């Protein structure tokens, strides 16, 4: 199929109205798009005008989860009406649980013309601080990366099967208002972990939302976008800047391979790479509003 560019879809379904999904949905709402999404508990959601469907994607072999995974009437109606579907849910060992459980309904949708999946730059192995872009091999071999890659392949294959446009977004760490180093310092959760030479990119959640909306407008087939800010930076620099803005003290420093650093956090700090998002910027005619963590943290402080 060919690239089309123009109007946004009239109706969008977001599978997973978490932090990123809510920001995308609210931006779509501001453009006049009818947007709804799935949550575990609609009663705990804020009053923001978004329609929420109660739905839990159970894991394979999880009897309770699968029992609750059957989509209800309102979700089935939303799937049939949606012109675009964005999945933000984390994968499991079998790939994407949402696609596994909703493929039949999605395949039967008469309106669907675009699907998107939020993935991670964790699919790239350590580059010792060098750059990765869309042409780089997704060569990480750990279980988390392999689950992401499997889910990406499933969504791309599904889009090709039903002949609709698709986009996979490989993302660095997402932050923004309510989720940032200022909040971590204030709540006593910040970790001052040091690994010499380590840098990585970030992406403000509002910039993620504008990029997803641009991809929906472009509606390209089998698209892959790497999104990131302009400054790959050491994590301790970000934390120090947040401490300076807030007047809160820096936590004590600790080495990234110290015994009291959890294995999960150690794996996170083991990957050192810079993200080149120039191809996505050109394709989407997009650029981040929050060019670096400084602008993002200044906005969060306000």
HELIX and SHEET records of a PDB file:
HELIX    1   1 UNK A   19  UNK A   30  1                                  12    
HELIX    2   2 UNK A   42  UNK A   44  5                                   3    
HELIX    3   3 UNK A   63  UNK A   68  1                                   6    
HELIX    4   4 UNK A   73  UNK A   81  1                                   9    
HELIX    5   5 UNK A   97  UNK A  107  1                                  11    
HELIX    6   6 UNK A  121  UNK A  123  5                                   3    
HELIX    7   7 UNK A  143  UNK A  162  1                                  20    
HELIX    8   8 UNK A  181  UNK A  186  1                                   6    
HELIX    9   9 UNK A  205  UNK A  218  1                                  14    
HELIX   10  10 UNK A  235  UNK A  246  1                                  12    
HELIX   11  11 UNK A  263  UNK A  269  1                                   7    
HELIX   12  12 UNK A  278  UNK A  284  1                                   7    
HELIX   13  13 UNK A  293  UNK A  301  1                                   9    
SHEET    1   A 7 UNK A  51  UNK A  54  0                                        
SHEET    2   A 7 UNK A  34  UNK A  39  1                                        
SHEET    3   A 7 UNK A  11  UNK A  15  1                                        
SHEET    4   A 7 UNK A  84  UNK A  87  1                                        
SHEET    5   A 7 UNK A 114  UNK A 120  1                                        
SHEET    6   A 7 UNK A 165  UNK A 171  1                                        
SHEET    7   A 7 UNK A 223  UNK A 227  1                                        
SHEET    1   B 2 UNK A 131  UNK A 132  0                                        
SHEET    2   B 2 UNK A 274  UNK A 275  1                                        
SHEET    1   C 2 UNK A 173  UNK A 175  0                                        
SHEET    2   C 2 UNK A 202  UNK A 204  1                                        
SHEET    1   D 2 UNK A 192  UNK A 194  0                                        
SHEET    2   D 2 UNK A 253  UNK A 255  1                                        
END                                                                             
